[in-house]
Amino acid sequence: MNLLVQTESEDGGFHAPSIWEFFPEVFLFEGTPFAINRVMLVRFVAVIALILVFWLGTRKMKVVPGRFQSLVEMGLDVVRVNIGEDLLGKKDAKRFLPILTTIFFMVLFMNLTGIIPFLNLAGTAVIGVPLVLAVISYVTFIYAGIKKSPGKFFKNSLFPAGVPWPVYIIVTPIEFISTFIIRPVTLTLRLLMNMIVGHLLLVLFFSATQFFLFTLSGWWSVLSAGSFAFGFAFTLFEILVAVLQAYVFTLLTAVYIQLAVAEEH
């Protein structure tokens, strides 16, 4: 399993990372619907880690929590209070909290695999997971709107109140595209592109370090210190991006739900 791209091509030159990094070879169950490559393995590891963390953090709940339980509860409160209750109110937040919490921690753990040694690839850096989560978000806010106003949700979404009838010729197509097409597309692409770019940058810096240090050697080794420093700095930045993207994805899902259950619907 190649964790970094090759830094040396056949002619001895530097081989930069490419988009093919995200399409690794299958190494288990090839030719079957259960084929597993590096991306799938990373996703399995992220889900197992997520289940393990919450199992360990909640199996022996105490009134006075220990450090690990406090950390888990803090993460849960970020979703419950800072996202759910602040945007939806306590009643609606309670209804949609399970799906918001699942989205947040699933995105977070799969993002963080991008900086874990021997994994080095975010589970969200291939379109499958971002697309599935965007579809779930899409279905959820439509369900919330229909549940709130069964006969008016689509009408109020496509024909906003207070707009003169002739203007609907322009407004309605715009509302349809922005509400029912752009939302899932932007959710998918925002998460996907951030994880792709982050991975390519980290691979570029660390493979350049390896190239300067072991292939060119000599005075070129001095440059390896610089590329390693940039790689380390971007690793810290990637942790921030991983958390931020999980927060933004969940926040936007809550915003879409809030818009769907607004009183005018």
Phi, psi and omega in degrees: 000121180275117181271336175229155178291159175295138180263356183227123178272182184298331180269009177087002180274172181283134180251107184286155177295151181226176181295341180290350173303332185267007178231064184288164180290149176285136180237355176220137175058039180299138179085005179239165177295349182255022181301137182237124172245188183299321181298314180296321178298317178300318179295319177299316180298318181297316180293318178297317178297319180297314179297318181295317181299314182286330176293314179292326183280344185236359185288331179229072182292137180236151177298317173258098188290150172281184184297315184291317177297321179297320180295317179296316180295325178297317178297319178295322180291330177301316180286315185293312186269302188290336179250300186297297186291324180295327183261322188254346188082163187296322183295306181288329178298320179297323180294317188257004182300318179303316182286324177294318179295317179299314180299313184300308186284331176293314178296316182300309184293322179287331174292318186291340177297343179293340180243009178275125179305142180075352170254300170053028177205127180287138178294344178264007182275358172240143197298339186309302183294311177304321181292316179298315180294324177294321177295319178298316177299317180299310180296323182295314183287330175291317177301316181298319180293316180294320179297321181287314182223082186306322184260359187236350188302305183292323179298313181288333178288322185265337182232078182302143180292150175086005180259130178302142185306317181298333182288340178300336178302326179266316187292316186299312176299323179295316179296321180297313181294315184291324185274316190254354179238308185293324183302304180295326180295314181291324176301315181295308188289325180299313180291313183300310185294322178298319181287324177297310182297318179300316180297314182298321179294316180296316179297319181299311183292315184284328175288328175294321176301313179297320181294312180296322188280318188253333182268309181276319181052202181060220181293338179297339181299335179298323181292335180297328178295319179294314181294325177293320179298317177296320178298318179294318180297318180289334174295315177297319178295324181294328175297316178298316180297319180301314180292316183297318180294322176297318180294314182295317180300314181291320180298314180295322176301316179295321178297316180296321177295317180298319177295324181289328183259009179302153188303326182293344176272000000 
